[in-house]
Amino acid sequence: QRAAVADLQALLQSKAEVMEELERRLEEETQGQREAAAATGEAEAAFQDLAKMRDTETQQAAKLHAELRAELEDWQSQAEQARERARRAEAEAAALRDELR
């Protein structure tokens, strides 16, 4: 009987050790899942930040493009006006030369 009790106690001790090991492994797995979820959340937040930055940069680039286009059109208009004034001045100079002859 004593041997049977000793065997039973050893079996119970072994079972308790196995249960403790399983609980430890479960806790490690759970912790790993928590860490993975946190890393995933951080990655998603970083992705969102990058998307916002990209959108902001795209908007800024579009605004700058529009400003540059308007400035270019203004310069082209001014250049055309200057060419027209130069043509008129040349015509007036030619007319004055003709009158002086």
Order of alpha helices (4+ residues) and beta strands (2+ residues): alpha
